[in-house]
């Protein structure tokens, strides 16, 4: 891809995108997951790259939100990062994670706009499954109740399974986040079949009165088609692909390119 062409294209379109984001409440929002920036920092120690600056820059460059996923071993985002980021951004702050006791305490202390609960076992490399909302109904209902009392919007990371989605509504969650790995994996060979279960899942979420988010392996190639076909999609959370693209294109240009994919 010609980076000069991309740079000129983005600059010419940037104001239009910002206008759409502010004036079109139906446009899907982009939350940038900055875990990978923390991973690079932690590889050498010190504070390069600066995670707080990255969070501020994501907001400055047009992202609708910033997402972090602190894990117990703090191998990328640290608990203190979460506290510090909350103080420096005004855009939506989303904290993902397994609702362990320490995670719950952190979220209640920081009070982000949204908490996304994921069923990650200890030591998992990346999120690889959605919640079983039947087996975990009582546990999730209790945890979600705590966050709701604190005025924090809740979301459950979930497979594109109508049964799991309808049962998610019984936990009291505000939203579900569709786990999109299977869509991304199957998109190159048959995008119509890849997106089909997610269309069904979106309709199930709407029928259950749940807001709809999505994330995992969404990228510059598959995002636009997904956003065009999923009704009621409120927000996507993207980290690995976006940060990887930013190594070549720059963070500002990359965020603008991803926002353009959401103009449907």
C-alpha positions in Angstrom: 0.0 0.0 0.0 1.3 3.5 -1.0 1.7 5.3 2.4 1.9 8.7 0.8 -1.5 8.1 -0.9 -3.0 6.8 2.3 -1.7 9.8 4.2 -3.2 12.2 1.7 -6.5 10.3 1.5 -6.9 10.2 5.3 -6.1 13.9 5.8 -8.7 14.9 3.1 -11.4 12.6 4.7 -10.6 13.1 8.4 -13.0 16.0 9.0 -15.8 14.3 7.2 -15.3 11.2 9.4 -15.2 13.3 12.6 -18.4 14.9 11.5 -20.1 11.6 10.9 -19.0 10.2 14.3 -20.4 13.2 16.1 -23.6 13.5 14.1 -24.6 9.9 13.3 -25.5 8.1 16.5 -26.1 4.9 14.5 -22.5 4.7 13.3 -20.6 1.9 14.9 -18.0 3.1 17.4 -14.4 2.1 17.4 -12.6 1.3 20.6 -8.9 0.8 20.3 -7.3 -1.9 22.5 -3.8 -0.8 23.5 -2.6 -4.0 25.1 0.0 -4.5 22.4 1.6 -1.2 23.1 2.0 -2.2 26.7 3.5 -5.6 25.5 6.2 -3.7 23.6 7.0 -1.5 26.6 7.2 -4.4 28.9 9.6 -6.3 26.6 12.4 -3.8 27.5 11.2 -2.2 30.8 11.1 1.5 31.2 8.3 3.6 29.6 8.9 3.3 25.8 6.4 3.3 24.2 4.4 5.4 26.6 1.0 3.7 27.2 -0.6 6.8 28.6 0.4 8.9 25.6 -0.9 6.1 23.3 -4.3 6.3 25.1 -4.4 10.0 24.8 -3.4 9.9 21.1 -6.0 7.3 20.3 -8.6 9.7 21.6 -7.0 12.7 19.8 -6.8 10.8 16.5 -10.5 10.1 16.5 -11.1 6.7 18.3 -14.4 6.6 20.1 -13.0 4.6 23.0 -9.9 3.0 24.6 -10.0 -0.7 25.7 -7.5 -2.4 28.0 -7.4 -6.0 29.2 -5.4 -6.4 32.4 -4.5 -10.0 33.2 -3.3 -11.4 36.5 0.3 -11.7 35.4 0.3 -8.1 34.1 2.2 -9.2 31.0 0.9 -6.2 29.1 -1.5 -3.7 30.7 -0.8 -3.4 34.4 -3.3 -2.6 37.0 -1.6 0.8 37.6 -1.9 1.6 33.9 -5.6 1.2 34.2 -5.8 3.6 37.1 -3.5 6.1 35.2 -5.4 5.9 31.9 -8.7 6.7 33.5 -7.2 10.0 34.7 -6.0 11.2 31.2 -8.8 10.4 28.7 -12.3 11.7 28.3 -13.5 9.2 25.7 -15.2 5.9 26.6 -13.0 3.6 28.7 -13.6 -0.1 28.4 -11.9 -2.6 30.8 -12.0 -6.3 29.7 -11.1 -9.2 31.9 -12.1 -12.3 33.9 -14.1 -11.2 37.0 -11.6 -12.4 39.7 -11.8 -10.7 43.1 -8.8 -8.4 42.2 -10.3 -7.5 38.8 -13.7 -6.6 40.4 -12.0 -4.4 42.9 -10.0 -2.6 40.2 -13.1 -1.9 38.1 -15.1 -0.6 41.0 -12.2 1.6 42.0 -11.6 3.0 38.5 -15.2 3.1 37.4 -14.9 2.9 33.6 -17.7 3.6 31.3 -17.9 -0.1 30.4 -16.6 -3.4 31.7 -16.5 -6.4 29.4 -16.4 -9.8 31.2 -14.5 -12.6 29.5 -14.2 -16.2 30.6 -10.4 -16.4 30.3 -8.7 -19.2 32.2 -5.5 -18.3 34.0 -2.5 -18.0 31.6 -4.4 -18.0 28.4 -2.6 -16.2 25.5 -5.7 -14.4 24.3 -9.4 -14.7 24.7 -10.5 -17.9 23.0 -14.1 -18.6 24.0 -17.3 -16.9 25.1 -19.3 -17.3 28.3 -21.6 -20.3 28.9 -24.4 -18.1 30.2 -26.4 -21.2 31.3 -23.8 -22.7 33.6 -22.5 -19.4 34.8 -25.8 -17.6 35.2 -25.7 -17.2 39.0 -22.1 -16.1 39.1 -22.5 -13.6 36.3 -25.7 -12.2 37.8 -24.0 -11.5 41.1 -20.9 -9.9 39.5 -22.9 -7.8 37.0 -25.2 -6.7 39.9 -22.1 -5.1 41.6 -21.1 -3.2 38.5 -24.6 -2.1 37.8 -24.9 -0.6 41.3 -21.7 1.3 40.6 -23.2 2.8 37.4 -20.9 0.9 35.1 -22.3 -0.5 31.8 -21.7 -4.2 31.5 -21.0 -6.5 28.5 -20.4 -10.2 28.2 -18.0 -11.7 25.7 -20.0 -14.4 24.0 -20.2 -16.8 21.0 -22.6 -16.2 18.2 -25.1 -18.6 19.8 -28.7 -17.5 20.2 -29.2 -19.6 23.3 -26.2 -18.1 25.1 -27.3 -14.7 24.1 -30.9 -15.1 25.3 -29.6 -16.4 28.6 -27.2 -13.5 28.8 -30.1 -11.2 29.2 -31.1 -13.1 32.4 -27.8 -12.1 34.0 -28.7 -8.4 33.9 -26.0 -7.4 31.4 -26.5 -4.4 29.3 -24.7 -5.7 26.2 -23.0 -8.7 24.7 -19.8 -8.7 22.7 -19.7 -11.2 19.9 -16.6 -13.3 19.7 -15.7 -12.9 16.0 -12.7 -15.2 15.6 -14.7 -17.7 13.5 -15.9 -14.9 11.2 -12.4 -13.6 10.7 -11.1 -17.2 10.0 -13.7 -18.0 7.5 -14.0 -14.6 5.8 -11.3 -15.2 3.1 -13.0 -18.3 1.8 -16.7 -17.5 2.1 -17.7 -14.3 3.7 -21.4 -14.8 3.3 -21.3 -18.0 5.3 -18.8 -16.5 7.7 -21.1 -13.7 8.7 -24.4 -15.6 8.7 -24.3 -16.9 12.3 -23.5 -13.4 13.5 -26.5 -11.9 11.7 -28.6 -14.5 13.6 -26.9 -13.6 16.8 -27.4 -9.9 16.3 -31.1 -10.5 15.9 -31.2 -12.6 19.0 -29.5 -9.8 21.0 -32.0 -7.3 19.7 -34.9 -9.6 20.6 -33.5 -10.0 24.1 -33.1 -6.2 24.5 -29.3 -6.3 24.6 -26.9 -3.8 23.1 -24.4 -5.3 20.7 -20.6 -5.1 20.5 -18.1 -7.3 18.7 -14.4 -8.0 18.7 -11.5 -10.4 18.1 -9.5 -10.7 14.9 -11.4 -8.0 13.1 -9.1 -6.1 10.8 -8.9 -3.7 7.8 -9.9 -6.5 5.4 -13.0 -7.9 7.1 -14.4 -5.1 9.2 -16.4 -3.2 6.6 -18.3 -6.3 5.5 -19.1 -7.2 9.1 -20.3 -3.8 10.0 -22.5 -3.6 6.8 -24.2 -6.8 7.6 -24.7 -6.8 11.4 -27.8 -4.9 12.5 -27.6 -2.8 15.6 -23.8 -3.0 15.9 -22.9 -0.4 18.5 -19.1 -0.9 19.0 -16.1 -2.9 17.9 -13.0 -3.4 19.9 -9.8 -3.9 17.9 -6.3 -4.2 19.1 -3.8 -6.6 17.5 -4.6 -5.9 13.9 -4.9 -2.1 14.3 -1.7 -1.7 16.3 0.1 -4.0 13.8 -1.1 -1.8 10.9 0.0 1.3 12.8 3.6 0.1 12.6 3.5 0.7 8.9 0.9 3.4 8.5 1.2 5.4 11.7 -1.4 5.4 14.5 -3.4 8.4 13.4 -3.7 7.2 9.8 -4.6 3.7 10.9 -7.4 4.9 13.2 -8.8 7.0 10.5 -8.7 4.0 8.0 -10.6 1.8 10.5 -13.2 4.5 11.1 -13.7 4.7 7.3 -14.5 0.9 7.3 -17.3 1.7 9.8 -19.0 4.2 7.5 -21.9 2.1 6.3 
